Amino acid sequence: MPAAVPVRVQIPAIGVDSDLMDLGLEPDGTLEVPPTGFPAGWYTGAPTPGELGPAIIAGHVDWRGPGVFHDLHRLSPDDQVTVSRADGSAAVFRVTSVEQYPKDAFPTDEVYGDIDHAGLRLITCGGVLNRQTGSHDDNIVVFAELMEPS
């Protein structure tokens, strides 16, 4: 699909229907995260959803209560994710896997690296909430592929 800014993400299997905000990089090179539990955000330094390569959407698992991606870990292969785009089109993705990684062993190349198809990565926190840091020890990453238009 040609480039088009994503404006909304919908994941019926877990009841997600969220606007999308722009995300960039922090000064240390890590992905910026949304400032609150809602909405989710898309990383503007990656392909737009539907373009060749891995599009990135991130959201919080919790934030003074459940966040937009609270149930992301419950997704299963073949669940669908629809990203509505500013040009009026929608990119529909099929989940291929749901993975959990320790934050200190995050597979940067696997998540952000070049791929030969239009993909989507949904990212949130997961695992144990570390009371000392106030952050979860792990990340949940959902990998998905663009479905062929029907």
VMD Tcl script that builds the backbone (N, CA, C; Angstrom):
set m [mol new atoms 450]
animate dup $m
set s [atomselect $m all]
$s set {name element resname resid chain x y z} {
  {N N MET 1 A 0.849 -1.175 0.000}
  {CA C MET 1 A 0.000 0.000 0.000}
  {C C MET 1 A 0.896 1.240 0.000}
  {N N PRO 2 A 0.446 2.312 -0.585}
  {CA C PRO 2 A 1.224 3.555 -0.510}
  {C C PRO 2 A 1.212 4.113 0.918}
  {N N ALA 3 A 2.150 4.989 1.197}
  {CA C ALA 3 A 2.221 5.598 2.528}
  {C C ALA 3 A 0.964 6.395 2.819}
  {N N ALA 4 A 0.475 6.272 4.046}
  {CA C ALA 4 A -0.664 7.069 4.526}
  {C C ALA 4 A -0.620 7.040 6.049}
  {N N VAL 5 A -0.760 8.186 6.662}
  {CA C VAL 5 A -0.679 8.297 8.114}
  {C C VAL 5 A -1.785 7.473 8.773}
  {N N PRO 6 A -1.440 6.629 9.744}
  {CA C PRO 6 A -2.464 5.875 10.459}
  {C C PRO 6 A -3.164 6.760 11.491}
  {N N VAL 7 A -4.475 6.591 11.616}
  {CA C VAL 7 A -5.238 7.436 12.538}
  {C C VAL 7 A -5.987 6.653 13.610}
  {N N ARG 8 A -6.176 5.342 13.427}
  {CA C ARG 8 A -6.942 4.555 14.395}
  {C C ARG 8 A -6.509 3.095 14.300}
  {N N VAL 9 A -6.495 2.413 15.449}
  {CA C VAL 9 A -6.232 0.978 15.481}
  {C C VAL 9 A -7.410 0.290 16.167}
  {N N GLN 10 A -7.853 -0.805 15.557}
  {CA C GLN 10 A -8.946 -1.586 16.109}
  {C C GLN 10 A -8.529 -3.053 16.174}
  {N N ILE 11 A -8.754 -3.656 17.347}
  {CA C ILE 11 A -8.421 -5.061 17.562}
  {C C ILE 11 A -9.632 -5.710 18.222}
  {N N PRO 12 A -10.582 -6.197 17.417}
  {CA C PRO 12 A -11.838 -6.714 17.971}
  {C C PRO 12 A -11.663 -7.819 19.017}
  {N N ALA 13 A -10.683 -8.688 18.857}
  {CA C ALA 13 A -10.514 -9.823 19.766}
  {C C ALA 13 A -10.284 -9.391 21.217}
  {N N ILE 14 A -9.756 -8.173 21.424}
  {CA C ILE 14 A -9.501 -7.703 22.789}
  {C C ILE 14 A -10.174 -6.355 23.068}
  {N N GLY 15 A -11.091 -5.956 22.208}
  {CA C GLY 15 A -11.875 -4.756 22.456}
  {C C GLY 15 A -11.136 -3.436 22.337}
  {N N VAL 16 A -10.070 -3.391 21.535}
  {CA C VAL 16 A -9.315 -2.145 21.349}
  {C C VAL 16 A -9.904 -1.347 20.189}
  {N N ASP 17 A -10.142 -0.075 20.428}
  {CA C ASP 17 A -10.554 0.872 19.395}
  {C C ASP 17 A -9.972 2.215 19.833}
  {N N SER 18 A -8.827 2.579 19.261}
  {CA C SER 18 A -8.077 3.734 19.747}
  {C C SER 18 A -7.612 4.635 18.619}
  {N N ASP 19 A -7.716 5.940 18.861}
  {CA C ASP 19 A -7.021 6.885 17.999}
  {C C ASP 19 A -5.524 6.613 18.114}
  {N N LEU 20 A -4.747 7.185 17.192}
  {CA C LEU 20 A -3.291 7.046 17.226}
  {C C LEU 20 A -2.635 8.419 17.272}
  {N N MET 21 A -1.632 8.542 18.109}
  {CA C MET 21 A -0.829 9.752 18.172}
  {C C MET 21 A 0.542 9.457 17.580}
  {N N ASP 22 A 1.291 10.494 17.232}
  {CA C ASP 22 A 2.644 10.325 16.700}
  {C C ASP 22 A 3.625 10.044 17.828}
  {N N LEU 23 A 4.564 9.125 17.585}
  {CA C LEU 23 A 5.654 8.827 18.516}
  {C C LEU 23 A 6.974 8.946 17.783}
  {N N GLY 24 A 7.982 9.448 18.475}
  {CA C GLY 24 A 9.323 9.542 17.921}
  {C C GLY 24 A 10.284 8.737 18.775}
  {N N LEU 25 A 11.511 9.226 18.865}
  {CA C LEU 25 A 12.527 8.584 19.691}
  {C C LEU 25 A 12.902 9.504 20.845}
  {N N GLU 26 A 13.216 8.898 21.966}
  {CA C GLU 26 A 13.740 9.619 23.122}
  {C C GLU 26 A 15.202 9.985 22.840}
  {N N PRO 27 A 15.777 10.926 23.601}
  {CA C PRO 27 A 17.185 11.296 23.388}
  {C C PRO 27 A 18.159 10.116 23.463}
  {N N ASP 28 A 17.800 9.069 24.244}
  {CA C ASP 28 A 18.692 7.905 24.348}
  {C C ASP 28 A 18.477 6.899 23.221}
  {N N GLY 29 A 17.585 7.222 22.261}
  {CA C GLY 29 A 17.363 6.354 21.109}
  {C C GLY 29 A 16.253 5.342 21.302}
  {N N THR 30 A 15.625 5.297 22.474}
  {CA C THR 30 A 14.526 4.369 22.692}
  {C C THR 30 A 13.226 4.959 22.152}
  {N N LEU 31 A 12.264 4.091 21.917}
  {CA C LEU 31 A 10.968 4.514 21.398}
  {C C LEU 31 A 10.233 5.350 22.442}
  {N N GLU 32 A 9.759 6.505 22.000}
  {CA C GLU 32 A 8.896 7.329 22.847}
  {C C GLU 32 A 7.610 6.546 23.112}
  {N N VAL 33 A 7.020 6.740 24.285}
  {CA C VAL 33 A 5.750 6.096 24.591}
  {C C VAL 33 A 4.691 7.171 24.801}
  {N N PRO 34 A 3.421 6.819 24.613}
  {CA C PRO 34 A 2.366 7.803 24.853}
  {C C PRO 34 A 2.437 8.333 26.289}
  {N N PRO 35 A 2.024 9.585 26.512}
  {CA C PRO 35 A 2.137 10.191 27.832}
  {C C PRO 35 A 1.115 9.690 28.847}
  {N N THR 36 A 0.073 8.998 28.381}
  {CA C THR 36 A -0.958 8.458 29.266}
  {C C THR 36 A -1.397 7.094 28.744}
  {N N GLY 37 A -2.334 6.459 29.441}
  {CA C GLY 37 A -2.787 5.117 29.095}
  {C C GLY 37 A -3.524 5.005 27.775}
  {N N PHE 38 A -4.086 6.113 27.312}
  {CA C PHE 38 A -4.790 6.179 26.025}
  {C C PHE 38 A -4.405 7.479 25.364}
  {N N PRO 39 A -4.251 7.567 24.079}
  {CA C PRO 39 A -4.415 6.524 23.068}
  {C C PRO 39 A -3.107 5.763 22.861}
  {N N ALA 40 A -3.133 4.840 21.883}
  {CA C ALA 40 A -1.913 4.200 21.404}
  {C C ALA 40 A -1.205 5.190 20.476}
  {N N GLY 41 A 0.030 4.878 20.096}
  {CA C GLY 41 A 0.768 5.746 19.192}
  {C C GLY 41 A 1.515 4.946 18.148}
  {N N TRP 42 A 1.795 5.594 17.037}
  {CA C TRP 42 A 2.567 4.925 15.980}
  {C C TRP 42 A 3.910 5.640 15.832}
  {N N TYR 43 A 4.938 4.840 15.590}
  {CA C TYR 43 A 6.297 5.350 15.454}
  {C C TYR 43 A 6.478 5.920 14.053}
  {N N THR 44 A 6.664 7.249 13.981}
  {CA C THR 44 A 6.744 7.948 12.694}
  {C C THR 44 A 8.048 7.684 11.946}
  {N N GLY 45 A 9.023 7.057 12.588}
  {CA C GLY 45 A 10.283 6.746 11.926}
  {C C GLY 45 A 10.271 5.413 11.201}
  {N N ALA 46 A 9.160 4.715 11.264}
  {CA C ALA 46 A 9.015 3.412 10.600}
  {C C ALA 46 A 8.034 3.566 9.435}
  {N N PRO 47 A 7.892 2.529 8.611}
  {CA C PRO 47 A 6.883 2.586 7.550}
  {C C PRO 47 A 5.491 2.791 8.137}
  {N N THR 48 A 4.595 3.391 7.351}
  {CA C THR 48 A 3.213 3.489 7.787}
  {C C THR 48 A 2.564 2.111 7.625}
  {N N PRO 49 A 1.559 1.785 8.435}
  {CA C PRO 49 A 0.922 0.475 8.316}
  {C C PRO 49 A 0.379 0.220 6.909}
  {N N GLY 50 A 0.819 -0.893 6.335}
  {CA C GLY 50 A 0.443 -1.261 4.973}
  {C C GLY 50 A 1.583 -1.102 3.991}
  {N N GLU 51 A 2.560 -0.231 4.313}
  {CA C GLU 51 A 3.758 -0.083 3.476}
  {C C GLU 51 A 4.686 -1.276 3.696}
  {N N LEU 52 A 5.617 -1.465 2.788}
  {CA C LEU 52 A 6.649 -2.481 2.933}
  {C C LEU 52 A 7.465 -2.187 4.181}
  {N N GLY 53 A 7.632 -3.178 5.039}
  {CA C GLY 53 A 8.434 -3.028 6.245}
  {C C GLY 53 A 7.590 -3.123 7.494}
  {N N PRO 54 A 8.252 -3.010 8.654}
  {CA C PRO 54 A 7.542 -3.165 9.922}
  {C C PRO 54 A 7.001 -1.845 10.477}
  {N N ALA 55 A 5.695 -1.662 10.431}
  {CA C ALA 55 A 5.063 -0.524 11.087}
  {C C ALA 55 A 5.009 -0.816 12.590}
  {N N ILE 56 A 5.116 0.224 13.405}
  {CA C ILE 56 A 5.195 0.062 14.862}
  {C C ILE 56 A 4.086 0.858 15.535}
  {N N ILE 57 A 3.300 0.178 16.372}
  {CA C ILE 57 A 2.292 0.838 17.208}
  {C C ILE 57 A 2.544 0.406 18.645}
  {N N ALA 58 A 2.629 1.384 19.547}
  {CA C ALA 58 A 2.901 1.108 20.960}
  {C C ALA 58 A 1.805 1.702 21.835}
  {N N GLY 59 A 1.594 1.079 22.968}
  {CA C GLY 59 A 0.617 1.573 23.930}
  {C C GLY 59 A 0.902 0.990 25.296}
  {N N HIS 60 A 0.326 1.600 26.304}
  {CA C HIS 60 A 0.549 1.148 27.676}
  {C C HIS 60 A -0.326 -0.046 28.027}
  {N N VAL 61 A 0.223 -0.922 28.870}
  {CA C VAL 61 A -0.540 -2.034 29.419}
  {C C VAL 61 A -1.396 -1.533 30.582}
  {N N ASP 62 A -0.860 -0.588 31.348}
  {CA C ASP 62 A -1.619 0.020 32.431}
  {C C ASP 62 A -1.124 1.438 32.668}
  {N N TRP 63 A -1.990 2.215 33.281}
  {CA C TRP 63 A -1.676 3.613 33.590}
  {C C TRP 63 A -2.775 4.104 34.524}
  {N N ARG 64 A -2.536 3.980 35.811}
  {CA C ARG 64 A -3.588 4.289 36.794}
  {C C ARG 64 A -4.867 3.521 36.452}
  {N N GLY 65 A -4.688 2.284 36.080}
  {CA C GLY 65 A -5.760 1.407 35.619}
  {C C GLY 65 A -5.348 0.798 34.291}
  {N N PRO 66 A -6.205 -0.023 33.685}
  {CA C PRO 66 A -5.848 -0.667 32.424}
  {C C PRO 66 A -5.563 0.349 31.321}
  {N N GLY 67 A -4.478 0.105 30.573}
  {CA C GLY 67 A -4.125 0.932 29.428}
  {C C GLY 67 A -4.715 0.365 28.147}
  {N N VAL 68 A -4.493 1.071 27.054}
  {CA C VAL 68 A -5.063 0.703 25.758}
  {C C VAL 68 A -4.669 -0.717 25.334}
  {N N PHE 69 A -3.460 -1.150 25.670}
  {CA C PHE 69 A -3.003 -2.494 25.285}
  {C C PHE 69 A -2.963 -3.449 26.478}
  {N N HIS 70 A -3.861 -3.259 27.442}
  {CA C HIS 70 A -3.896 -4.093 28.641}
  {C C HIS 70 A -3.997 -5.576 28.311}
  {N N ASP 71 A -4.782 -5.934 27.313}
  {CA C ASP 71 A -5.011 -7.342 26.984}
  {C C ASP 71 A -4.245 -7.810 25.748}
  {N N LEU 72 A -3.226 -7.064 25.340}
  {CA C LEU 72 A -2.483 -7.423 24.127}
  {C C LEU 72 A -1.947 -8.848 24.190}
  {N N HIS 73 A -1.514 -9.285 25.359}
  {CA C HIS 73 A -0.952 -10.634 25.522}
  {C C HIS 73 A -1.984 -11.734 25.231}
  {N N ARG 74 A -3.259 -11.383 25.197}
  {CA C ARG 74 A -4.316 -12.366 24.949}
  {C C ARG 74 A -4.554 -12.649 23.461}
  {N N LEU 75 A -3.906 -11.876 22.585}
  {CA C LEU 75 A -4.088 -12.122 21.150}
  {C C LEU 75 A -3.517 -13.477 20.767}
  {N N SER 76 A -4.052 -14.027 19.697}
  {CA C SER 76 A -3.632 -15.335 19.193}
  {C C SER 76 A -3.369 -15.231 17.698}
  {N N PRO 77 A -2.581 -16.155 17.158}
  {CA C PRO 77 A -2.400 -16.188 15.709}
  {C C PRO 77 A -3.757 -16.215 15.005}
  {N N ASP 78 A -3.832 -15.476 13.913}
  {CA C ASP 78 A -5.009 -15.305 13.053}
  {C C ASP 78 A -5.988 -14.242 13.542}
  {N N ASP 79 A -5.815 -13.684 14.761}
  {CA C ASP 79 A -6.633 -12.533 15.152}
  {C C ASP 79 A -6.311 -11.390 14.196}
  {N N GLN 80 A -7.273 -10.482 14.017}
  {CA C GLN 80 A -7.077 -9.385 13.075}
  {C C GLN 80 A -6.896 -8.048 13.772}
  {N N VAL 81 A -6.083 -7.210 13.138}
  {CA C VAL 81 A -5.833 -5.837 13.579}
  {C C VAL 81 A -6.089 -4.941 12.375}
  {N N THR 82 A -6.966 -3.949 12.538}
  {CA C THR 82 A -7.267 -3.025 11.450}
  {C C THR 82 A -6.718 -1.652 11.804}
  {N N VAL 83 A -5.943 -1.095 10.883}
  {CA C VAL 83 A -5.409 0.250 11.057}
  {C C VAL 83 A -6.047 1.135 9.992}
  {N N SER 84 A -6.859 2.086 10.443}
  {CA C SER 84 A -7.468 3.054 9.527}
  {C C SER 84 A -6.448 4.132 9.222}
  {N N ARG 85 A -6.437 4.585 7.966}
  {CA C ARG 85 A -5.418 5.528 7.507}
  {C C ARG 85 A -6.063 6.828 7.044}
  {N N ALA 86 A -5.297 7.910 7.106}
  {CA C ALA 86 A -5.817 9.249 6.795}
  {C C ALA 86 A -6.349 9.370 5.374}
  {N N ASP 87 A -5.909 8.505 4.465}
  {CA C ASP 87 A -6.396 8.571 3.083}
  {C C ASP 87 A -7.735 7.849 2.892}
  {N N GLY 88 A -8.320 7.350 3.999}
  {CA C GLY 88 A -9.598 6.652 3.932}
  {C C GLY 88 A -9.476 5.153 3.759}
  {N N SER 89 A -8.271 4.659 3.549}
  {CA C SER 89 A -8.069 3.221 3.394}
  {C C SER 89 A -7.851 2.575 4.768}
  {N N ALA 90 A -7.870 1.257 4.778}
  {CA C ALA 90 A -7.593 0.506 6.003}
  {C C ALA 90 A -6.632 -0.624 5.672}
  {N N ALA 91 A -5.651 -0.798 6.517}
  {CA C ALA 91 A -4.718 -1.915 6.402}
  {C C ALA 91 A -5.149 -2.955 7.433}
  {N N VAL 92 A -5.441 -4.168 6.961}
  {CA C VAL 92 A -5.896 -5.232 7.849}
  {C C VAL 92 A -4.773 -6.256 7.964}
  {N N PHE 93 A -4.402 -6.537 9.210}
  {CA C PHE 93 A -3.299 -7.438 9.490}
  {C C PHE 93 A -3.798 -8.694 10.194}
  {N N ARG 94 A -3.058 -9.784 9.987}
  {CA C ARG 94 A -3.306 -11.056 10.665}
  {C C ARG 94 A -2.164 -11.302 11.639}
  {N N VAL 95 A -2.502 -11.548 12.900}
  {CA C VAL 95 A -1.483 -11.843 13.907}
  {C C VAL 95 A -0.805 -13.163 13.560}
  {N N THR 96 A 0.534 -13.139 13.587}
  {CA C THR 96 A 1.288 -14.372 13.339}
  {C C THR 96 A 1.897 -14.929 14.614}
  {N N SER 97 A 2.251 -14.062 15.583}
  {CA C SER 97 A 2.759 -14.548 16.867}
  {C C SER 97 A 2.676 -13.452 17.918}
  {N N VAL 98 A 2.663 -13.893 19.172}
  {CA C VAL 98 A 2.682 -13.004 20.328}
  {C C VAL 98 A 3.853 -13.461 21.185}
  {N N GLU 99 A 4.808 -12.549 21.400}
  {CA C GLU 99 A 6.044 -12.905 22.101}
  {C C GLU 99 A 6.244 -12.029 23.333}
  {N N GLN 100 A 6.957 -12.575 24.314}
  {CA C GLN 100 A 7.317 -11.824 25.516}
  {C C GLN 100 A 8.829 -11.870 25.671}
  {N N TYR 101 A 9.444 -10.675 25.831}
  {CA C TYR 101 A 10.896 -10.563 25.924}
  {C C TYR 101 A 11.282 -9.745 27.154}
  {N N PRO 102 A 12.342 -10.152 27.856}
  {CA C PRO 102 A 12.866 -9.288 28.918}
  {C C PRO 102 A 13.313 -7.965 28.293}
  {N N LYS 103 A 13.022 -6.854 28.989}
  {CA C LYS 103 A 13.399 -5.549 28.440}
  {C C LYS 103 A 14.897 -5.447 28.212}
  {N N ASP 104 A 15.694 -6.127 29.041}
  {CA C ASP 104 A 17.139 -6.044 28.877}
  {C C ASP 104 A 17.666 -6.987 27.795}
  {N N ALA 105 A 16.753 -7.710 27.115}
  {CA C ALA 105 A 17.136 -8.581 25.997}
  {C C ALA 105 A 16.169 -8.371 24.829}
  {N N PHE 106 A 15.706 -7.135 24.660}
  {CA C PHE 106 A 14.736 -6.826 23.609}
  {C C PHE 106 A 15.367 -7.078 22.235}
  {N N PRO 107 A 14.682 -7.819 21.352}
  {CA C PRO 107 A 15.242 -8.164 20.036}
  {C C PRO 107 A 15.039 -7.031 19.013}
  {N N THR 108 A 15.786 -5.974 19.153}
  {CA C THR 108 A 15.621 -4.772 18.336}
  {C C THR 108 A 15.589 -5.077 16.845}
  {N N ASP 109 A 16.532 -5.879 16.365}
  {CA C ASP 109 A 16.587 -6.176 14.926}
  {C C ASP 109 A 15.356 -6.946 14.452}
  {N N GLU 110 A 14.882 -7.885 15.263}
  {CA C GLU 110 A 13.720 -8.682 14.890}
  {C C GLU 110 A 12.457 -7.829 14.834}
  {N N VAL 111 A 12.359 -6.848 15.726}
  {CA C VAL 111 A 11.166 -6.010 15.793}
  {C C VAL 111 A 11.212 -4.881 14.768}
  {N N TYR 112 A 12.344 -4.186 14.686}
  {CA C TYR 112 A 12.445 -2.987 13.848}
  {C C TYR 112 A 13.153 -3.204 12.515}
  {N N GLY 113 A 13.804 -4.355 12.334}
  {CA C GLY 113 A 14.620 -4.589 11.150}
  {C C GLY 113 A 13.802 -4.755 9.878}
  {N N ASP 114 A 14.488 -4.634 8.744}
  {CA C ASP 114 A 13.846 -4.761 7.432}
  {C C ASP 114 A 13.194 -6.132 7.272}
  {N N ILE 115 A 12.036 -6.134 6.642}
  {CA C ILE 115 A 11.343 -7.368 6.269}
  {C C ILE 115 A 10.871 -7.223 4.828}
  {N N ASP 116 A 10.551 -8.339 4.193}
  {CA C ASP 116 A 10.213 -8.330 2.765}
  {C C ASP 116 A 8.714 -8.235 2.496}
  {N N HIS 117 A 7.947 -7.796 3.501}
  {CA C HIS 117 A 6.502 -7.677 3.356}
  {C C HIS 117 A 6.008 -6.535 4.254}
  {N N ALA 118 A 4.741 -6.206 4.147}
  {CA C ALA 118 A 4.138 -5.202 5.028}
  {C C ALA 118 A 3.780 -5.887 6.337}
  {N N GLY 119 A 4.429 -5.451 7.408}
  {CA C GLY 119 A 4.194 -6.049 8.711}
  {C C GLY 119 A 3.775 -5.011 9.728}
  {N N LEU 120 A 3.354 -5.493 10.867}
  {CA C LEU 120 A 2.949 -4.638 11.968}
  {C C LEU 120 A 3.489 -5.227 13.254}
  {N N ARG 121 A 3.984 -4.352 14.118}
  {CA C ARG 121 A 4.445 -4.740 15.445}
  {C C ARG 121 A 3.648 -3.920 16.454}
  {N N LEU 122 A 2.968 -4.595 17.369}
  {CA C LEU 122 A 2.269 -3.943 18.465}
  {C C LEU 122 A 3.089 -4.198 19.718}
  {N N ILE 123 A 3.414 -3.141 20.454}
  {CA C ILE 123 A 4.336 -3.268 21.588}
  {C C ILE 123 A 3.713 -2.676 22.845}
  {N N THR 124 A 3.849 -3.410 23.953}
  {CA C THR 124 A 3.464 -2.913 25.268}
  {C C THR 124 A 4.357 -3.561 26.313}
  {N N CYS 125 A 4.156 -3.200 27.552}
  {CA C CYS 125 A 4.892 -3.821 28.650}
  {C C CYS 125 A 4.194 -5.114 29.053}
  {N N GLY 126 A 4.929 -5.961 29.748}
  {CA C GLY 126 A 4.370 -7.219 30.216}
  {C C GLY 126 A 5.221 -7.797 31.320}
  {N N GLY 127 A 4.834 -8.962 31.754}
  {CA C GLY 127 A 5.572 -9.616 32.822}
  {C C GLY 127 A 5.301 -8.965 34.165}
  {N N VAL 128 A 6.216 -9.178 35.076}
  {CA C VAL 128 A 6.081 -8.718 36.452}
  {C C VAL 128 A 6.269 -7.206 36.540}
  {N N LEU 129 A 5.416 -6.566 37.341}
  {CA C LEU 129 A 5.589 -5.144 37.625}
  {C C LEU 129 A 6.649 -5.021 38.715}
  {N N ASN 130 A 7.763 -4.403 38.371}
  {CA C ASN 130 A 8.866 -4.199 39.312}
  {C C ASN 130 A 8.531 -2.989 40.176}
  {N N ARG 131 A 8.242 -3.212 41.448}
  {CA C ARG 131 A 7.822 -2.131 42.348}
  {C C ARG 131 A 8.937 -1.105 42.560}
  {N N GLN 132 A 10.201 -1.523 42.442}
  {CA C GLN 132 A 11.319 -0.582 42.628}
  {C C GLN 132 A 11.428 0.413 41.480}
  {N N THR 133 A 11.234 -0.072 40.249}
  {CA C THR 133 A 11.366 0.804 39.081}
  {C C THR 133 A 10.021 1.389 38.652}
  {N N GLY 134 A 8.925 0.762 39.098}
  {CA C GLY 134 A 7.604 1.198 38.668}
  {C C GLY 134 A 7.294 0.792 37.237}
  {N N SER 135 A 8.078 -0.128 36.693}
  {CA C SER 135 A 7.930 -0.565 35.308}
  {C C SER 135 A 7.883 -2.089 35.256}
  {N N HIS 136 A 7.274 -2.598 34.204}
  {CA C HIS 136 A 7.252 -4.049 34.000}
  {C C HIS 136 A 8.621 -4.511 33.508}
  {N N ASP 137 A 8.969 -5.742 33.840}
  {CA C ASP 137 A 10.281 -6.285 33.481}
  {C C ASP 137 A 10.389 -6.684 32.012}
  {N N ASP 138 A 9.261 -6.927 31.361}
  {CA C ASP 138 A 9.263 -7.464 30.000}
  {C C ASP 138 A 8.490 -6.572 29.040}
  {N N ASN 139 A 8.589 -6.910 27.767}
  {CA C ASN 139 A 7.756 -6.321 26.717}
  {C C ASN 139 A 6.983 -7.442 26.043}
  {N N ILE 140 A 5.760 -7.134 25.663}
  {CA C ILE 140 A 4.957 -8.007 24.808}
  {C C ILE 140 A 5.039 -7.415 23.404}
  {N N VAL 141 A 5.343 -8.254 22.427}
  {CA C VAL 141 A 5.388 -7.819 21.031}
  {C C VAL 141 A 4.493 -8.747 20.216}
  {N N VAL 142 A 3.525 -8.142 19.533}
  {CA C VAL 142 A 2.662 -8.888 18.618}
  {C C VAL 142 A 3.195 -8.653 17.211}
  {N N PHE 143 A 3.439 -9.731 16.495}
  {CA C PHE 143 A 3.886 -9.677 15.114}
  {C C PHE 143 A 2.672 -9.995 14.218}
  {N N ALA 144 A 2.482 -9.177 13.180}
  {CA C ALA 144 A 1.356 -9.385 12.272}
  {C C ALA 144 A 1.777 -9.071 10.848}
  {N N GLU 145 A 1.048 -9.644 9.897}
  {CA C GLU 145 A 1.323 -9.451 8.472}
  {C C GLU 145 A 0.077 -8.900 7.786}
  {N N LEU 146 A 0.291 -8.029 6.801}
  {CA C LEU 146 A -0.808 -7.484 6.020}
  {C C LEU 146 A -1.537 -8.596 5.301}
  {N N MET 147 A -2.863 -8.580 5.399}
  {CA C MET 147 A -3.680 -9.563 4.697}
  {C C MET 147 A -3.915 -9.068 3.273}
  {N N GLU 148 A -4.070 -9.982 2.364}
  {CA C GLU 148 A -4.386 -9.621 0.987}
  {C C GLU 148 A -5.780 -9.023 0.934}
  {N N PRO 149 A -5.962 -7.933 0.210}
  {CA C PRO 149 A -7.321 -7.391 0.087}
  {C C PRO 149 A -8.248 -8.429 -0.531}
  {N N SER 150 A -9.474 -8.469 -0.020}
  {CA C SER 150 A -10.415 -9.474 -0.542}
  {C C SER 150 A -11.276 -8.905 -1.656}
}
mol reanalyze $m
mol bondsrecalc $m
mol representation Tube
mol addrep $m
